[in-house]
């Protein structure tokens, strides 16, 4: 394990790594060290997945179809009747214009 003694002591004190203290020295079993290293991921940002999960394309197509049928397009909710449009102009509701 490529780590400083202070880091290993901190792991032992927080019980993230199991060890036995024999006098001033800590003893760590090889199996416990290997288990700890298996649980750690490499430093840095995780790599992107190579491909999408199986069935994701079908799910995307179904959601797109449901949104088109509901009239929401890319939005998750339908626009409110009489509310302002995306370009900032007011909609006419019942002969009156309404601006929020």
Helices and strands as residue ranges (DSSP letters): H 5-13, E 20-22, E 25-27, H 30-39, H 56-70, E 91-93, E 96-98
